[in-house]
Amino acid sequence: MNGTDKAFGEPSVPPKLAEQRRHYRPALWIGALTVGGACAMLFFFKPGNYGIYPVCHFYSLTGLHCPGCGSLRALHELLHGNLIEAARLNALLLLCLAGLALLAIRFVLARARGQRATFSVRAVWLWTFLCVAVIFSVVRNFPGFAWLAP
């Protein structure tokens, strides 16, 4: 046999594997629709003008900017094509989005080559990101670096 089912002319896949493939597709669709809806909401409703968005509790309690402060406004500006304003509001967000894009490209290329595709990240990169986020949080709250604050 050449790996096809003679009765239907389709490639034969072990039933357990075929069943596993079917289970993650609805989750992918739900995830894609959720991300699309969130992007549409951010595109049409500017975060500073509407009270439907969450507030930063860390900023509310301390008056200091966390690494995520300004991210919603930065995403809104990015969706409108204002890259400079998005970088001014939260430069770390743009770095994170670039990293996520690289992971997605690696995933797609692996799938296209027929290789096993995972979103694994080595621990050294996670620790590096954590250090960069902490340094970014501390530095953006110094008076001399007000240009990093949203």
N, C-alpha and C positions, 0 to 999 in steps of 0.2 A: 504494500500500500504506500502511497505517496503523501499521506497525511490529510487526505480529504475523505469525506463521507461519500461513498459511491451513490447512495440513494438521492442525495440532494445536491452534490457537487460543491458543498461548502467545506471549508477547513474544519477538521474535527478538533474540538477543544475539550479538554476534560471538563465534565459537568461542574465540578467544584469550582474550578477557575472561572468558568463562564458565569456561574452564579455570583462569585465575588465581584466580577466586573460590573454586573448590573446594579449592585447595591450602592456604589459610590456615585453613580451618575446623577441621581436625584439630588444628592448633597451638593454636587458641583453646580447644578442648575440653580438650586436655592441660594448658594453662595454668590453666584454670578448676578442673580437678580437682586440680592441684598446690596451688593457693592454698587450695582448700577443705580438702584434707588437712592442710596446714600449720596452718590455723586450727583444725581439729578437734584436732590434736595439741597446739597451744598451749592450747586450751580445757580439755582433760582432764588434761594433765600440766604442773603448775606448774614454771616454769624453775628456781626455787631449790631444789626438792625432788628433781629428777632430774638425773642426770649425762649425759643424752643430748644436751643442748644445747651448742653451742660456747662456749668462754670467750673473753674479750677478751684478745688477746695484748698489745695496747698497755698495758692495765691491769696485766697480769701482769708485764710487763717494767719499767714505769715507776712504777706506783702512781697514775697520773693517769687521770682519766676522759676518754674520747674522746666525740665527739658521739653515738655509738651505744650507749654504755654504759647499760644499763637498758631498752633497747628491747624485748627479749623479755618481760621482766617487765611492762613497760607495755602491750604488746599483750595479754598474758594478762589483765591487769586490765581493759583496754578491752573484751575479749570477754565479760567477766563484768559489764560495765556500770558499772565503777568509774572514772568519768572523772577524778575528783579524784586518786585514787591513780595513775592512768596519767600524769597531768600532773606529779605529783610525781616520778615515776621518770624521765621523759624528756619535757620540754615540747616539745623540737624535733621529736620524732616526731609529736606531735599537729598541729603546724604543717605538717609534710610530708604527713600524711594528708589534711589539709584541702586542700592544694594539689593532691594527686592526685585528690581528689574533684571539684575544680573542673575539672581537665583532662578527667576522665571525663564530666562533665556537658556540657562544651563539645563533646566528641566525639559524644555521643549526640544533642545538639540539632542539630549539623551534619548527621548522618546522617538525622535525622527530616525536616530541611528539604530533603534531597536534595543537599546540598552535599558537597564533598570534605572528608573528615574526617581530620585528621592530629593527631599528638601533638607538634607542633612547639612549641618554647619559645624565646623570644628570648634572645639571649646575655646581655642585661642582667639577666634574671631568674636565669639560672644563676650569674652572677658575684655577684649579690646573695645568693643562697642560700649560695654558698661563703663569702662574708664573714660571714654570720650564723652559719654552722656553726663557723667558726674562732673567732669572738668567743664563742659559746656554750661551746666547748671550753675556752677560756682562763678565762673567768669562772667556770665551774662548778668549777674547781679552786682558786679562792681561798678562804681560810678564811671570809671574811665571806659568801660565797655558797654555803655548804654545803647550803642548801635546794635548789639546782639539781642536786646530786649524787644519784645513785640510792641 
